Amino acid sequence: MIQRYGTWSRVLEDFFQAYFALHGYPTIPDYLFGALVSRAKVVRDKRGRWYLRFVSDDTTQIEILRSFMRRSSATLVNRGKPSLYLRCYDVDLICAFEHACQAEPVFRATVDFVRGYIDTHSHFRKDPSGRYRLTLTGPLVRECHDFLVALGARNTRVTRVKASYRMNVHAGSLRRVREALYPPGCVCNPEIRQKMFSV
């Protein structure tokens, strides 16, 4: 068996993929999937290790993501950068994530998914008047745009940036959608929520 697969990790991966293909894949929570999609990567390295990797300098966001994971570790990125490598070894979650990324459509039209996507694919900037605006980036911006407009946001322009997209959500739109997106007690990045309610 080792001669065929090379490492025990490959044996286990093949077993779990066959098991889930037969019995159904686990589901990944909408918030977690929105936060990880296009930001996380499943790694299969030369040593035979198999894990989900997410890199961020936001330690609060790292801890929120780890709360969904049964086995994970967070270590500093090399070369003195403040970012953290989050590595998840939760087999159910790894398989669920890969399966969800291959499904069509990847986008899930739920508040939890869009909140997760905003928490890890956006940043706040001040416009010339001194007010904050949210800039959302990534491959699913067009879908998020339509969802936010349906919630009451202004129909702002989506621009293409290489293989990705970007849009700005201005203060007026944030005030219209923040109650629905970030209700009390929801799973979210508290720093993003605090800025949402300060515009």
MIDODO-193766 format. One line per field, with one value per residue (C-alpha): residue in three letters; x, y, z. Coordinates in nm, 3 decimals, always signed. Layout:
# MIDODO-193766
rest: c(ala  ...) $
xx: c(X  ...) $
yy: c(Y  ...) $
zz: c(Z  ...) $
END
This chain:
# MIDODO-193766
rest: c(met  ile  gln  arg  tyr  gly  thr  trp  ser  arg  val  leu  glu  asp  phe  phe  gln  ala  tyr  phe  ala  leu  his  gly  tyr  pro  thr  ile  pro  asp  tyr  leu  phe  gly  ala  leu  val  ser  arg  ala  lys  val  val  arg  asp  lys  arg  gly  arg  trp  tyr  leu  arg  phe  val  ser  asp  asp  thr  thr  gln  ile  glu  ile  leu  arg  ser  phe  met  arg  arg  ser  ser  ala  thr  leu  val  asn  arg  gly  lys  pro  ser  leu  tyr  leu  arg  cys  tyr  asp  val  asp  leu  ile  cys  ala  phe  glu  his  ala  cys  gln  ala  glu  pro  val  phe  arg  ala  thr  val  asp  phe  val  arg  gly  tyr  ile  asp  thr  his  ser  his  phe  arg  lys  asp  pro  ser  gly  arg  tyr  arg  leu  thr  leu  thr  gly  pro  leu  val  arg  glu  cys  his  asp  phe  leu  val  ala  leu  gly  ala  arg  asn  thr  arg  val  thr  arg  val  lys  ala  ser  tyr  arg  met  asn  val  his  ala  gly  ser  leu  arg  arg  val  arg  glu  ala  leu  tyr  pro  pro  gly  cys  val  cys  asn  pro  glu  ile  arg  gln  lys  met  phe  ser  val) $
xx: c(+0.000  +0.282  +0.449  +0.134  +0.053  +0.392  +0.278  +0.010  -0.142  -0.212  -0.369  -0.597  -0.688  -0.788  -0.992  -1.179  -1.247  -1.392  -1.595  -1.746  -1.814  -2.017  -2.190  -2.206  -1.970  -1.996  -2.141  -1.929  -2.104  -2.193  -1.993  -1.681  -1.707  -1.755  -1.449  -1.229  -1.336  -1.054  -0.845  -0.767  -0.578  -0.563  -0.194  -0.043  +0.330  +0.628  +0.638  +0.294  +0.118  -0.237  -0.396  -0.597  -0.390  -0.511  -0.279  -0.377  -0.233  -0.570  -0.529  -0.894  -1.008  -0.768  -0.922  -1.275  -1.186  -1.011  -1.331  -1.483  -1.188  -1.120  -0.746  -0.551  -0.237  -0.135  +0.230  +0.411  +0.503  +0.878  +1.091  +0.964  +0.620  +0.333  +0.106  +0.002  -0.023  -0.339  -0.317  -0.625  -0.590  -0.964  -1.028  -1.406  -1.356  -1.083  -1.298  -1.611  -1.421  -1.276  -1.612  -1.793  -1.534  -1.605  -1.983  -2.177  -2.249  -1.980  -2.159  -2.423  -2.693  -2.714  -2.638  -2.386  -2.189  -2.175  -2.076  -1.793  -1.683  -1.684  -1.486  -1.192  -1.218  -1.263  -1.099  -1.222  -1.085  -1.173  -1.320  -1.232  -1.508  -1.349  -1.616  -1.539  -1.624  -1.588  -1.388  -1.476  -1.243  -1.224  -1.382  -1.732  -1.777  -2.039  -2.255  -2.206  -2.298  -2.634  -2.701  -2.618  -2.832  -3.123  -3.070  -3.091  -2.740  -2.693  -2.620  -2.250  -2.009  -1.813  -1.470  -1.257  -0.899  -0.710  -0.884  -1.071  -1.328  -1.365  -1.647  -1.691  -1.978  -2.029  -2.148  -2.513  -2.531  -2.353  -2.614  -2.892  -2.754  -2.559  -2.855  -2.935  -2.571  -2.444  -2.734  -2.661  -2.498  -2.391  -2.057  -1.839  -1.517  -1.602  -1.364  -1.542  -1.881  -1.769  -1.659  -1.986  -2.181  -1.951  -2.007) $
yy: c(+0.000  +0.241  +0.150  +0.253  +0.573  +0.684  +0.798  +0.709  +1.054  +0.969  +0.638  +0.817  +1.088  +0.832  +0.643  +0.953  +1.078  +0.737  +0.725  +1.072  +1.009  +0.704  +0.839  +1.213  +1.496  +1.691  +2.040  +2.345  +2.631  +2.927  +3.181  +2.966  +2.888  +3.256  +3.346  +3.073  +3.069  +3.196  +3.277  +2.927  +2.653  +2.277  +2.182  +1.845  +1.884  +1.665  +1.525  +1.379  +1.632  +1.729  +2.040  +2.356  +2.677  +3.032  +3.331  +3.656  +3.927  +3.956  +3.747  +3.798  +3.651  +3.358  +3.275  +3.296  +3.051  +2.818  +2.799  +2.595  +2.355  +2.042  +2.030  +2.341  +2.540  +2.902  +2.996  +3.312  +3.351  +3.352  +3.655  +3.866  +3.938  +3.986  +3.743  +3.404  +3.071  +2.892  +2.520  +2.303  +1.923  +1.854  +1.591  +1.646  +2.019  +1.980  +1.742  +1.957  +2.270  +2.109  +1.959  +2.293  +2.474  +2.232  +2.274  +2.509  +2.775  +2.832  +3.145  +3.087  +3.353  +3.368  +3.642  +3.420  +3.347  +3.712  +3.820  +3.566  +3.684  +4.049  +3.965  +3.823  +3.989  +4.356  +4.657  +4.996  +5.320  +5.683  +5.873  +6.241  +6.354  +6.157  +5.888  +5.518  +5.309  +4.936  +4.798  +4.440  +4.231  +3.878  +3.646  +3.653  +4.032  +4.038  +3.789  +3.978  +4.300  +4.158  +4.022  +4.355  +4.551  +4.316  +4.399  +4.772  +4.885  +5.135  +4.983  +5.073  +4.979  +4.653  +4.680  +4.397  +4.371  +4.101  +3.774  +3.931  +4.204  +4.503  +4.725  +5.007  +5.010  +5.366  +5.481  +5.522  +5.168  +5.027  +5.188  +5.025  +4.670  +4.646  +4.545  +4.252  +4.151  +4.189  +4.122  +4.098  +3.771  +3.668  +3.500  +3.776  +3.970  +4.221  +4.481  +4.475  +4.494  +4.787  +4.979  +4.890  +5.055  +5.357  +5.494) $
zz: c(+0.000  +0.086  -0.243  -0.425  -0.233  -0.099  +0.248  +0.504  +0.453  +0.090  +0.199  +0.446  +0.196  -0.065  +0.194  +0.315  -0.038  -0.130  +0.195  +0.147  -0.223  -0.116  +0.197  +0.123  +0.209  +0.536  +0.507  +0.579  +0.764  +0.541  +0.743  +0.743  +0.372  +0.284  +0.491  +0.339  -0.027  -0.254  +0.056  +0.184  +0.004  +0.054  +0.068  -0.014  +0.045  -0.039  +0.314  +0.268  +0.492  +0.402  +0.550  +0.486  +0.494  +0.555  +0.593  +0.766  +0.987  +1.166  +1.482  +1.577  +1.246  +1.287  +1.627  +1.486  +1.210  +1.454  +1.661  +1.372  +1.352  +1.557  +1.484  +1.389  +1.460  +1.404  +1.354  +1.251  +0.885  +0.828  +0.739  +1.027  +0.882  +1.130  +0.943  +1.077  +0.899  +1.007  +0.935  +0.977  +0.996  +1.036  +0.766  +0.755  +0.707  +0.442  +0.236  +0.284  +0.172  -0.140  -0.234  -0.183  -0.399  -0.685  -0.661  -0.888  -0.792  -0.528  -0.403  -0.136  -0.121  +0.259  +0.508  +0.689  +0.371  +0.262  +0.616  +0.615  +0.271  +0.384  +0.700  +0.502  +0.157  +0.245  +0.403  +0.520  +0.375  +0.432  +0.141  +0.075  +0.312  +0.597  +0.611  +0.592  +0.289  +0.247  -0.046  -0.130  -0.349  -0.488  -0.745  -0.592  -0.574  -0.852  -0.664  -0.336  -0.518  -0.628  -0.279  -0.111  -0.360  -0.281  +0.089  +0.013  -0.082  -0.363  -0.704  -0.725  -1.003  -0.997  -1.160  -1.295  -1.166  -1.359  -1.266  -0.974  -0.901  -0.672  -0.552  -0.301  -0.053  +0.071  +0.412  +0.311  +0.176  +0.482  +0.707  +0.503  +0.516  +0.844  +1.063  +0.833  +0.778  +1.135  +1.376  +1.750  +1.850  +1.499  +1.425  +1.285  +1.314  +1.591  +1.448  +1.111  +1.283  +1.498  +1.187  +1.011  +1.292  +1.319  +0.967) $
END
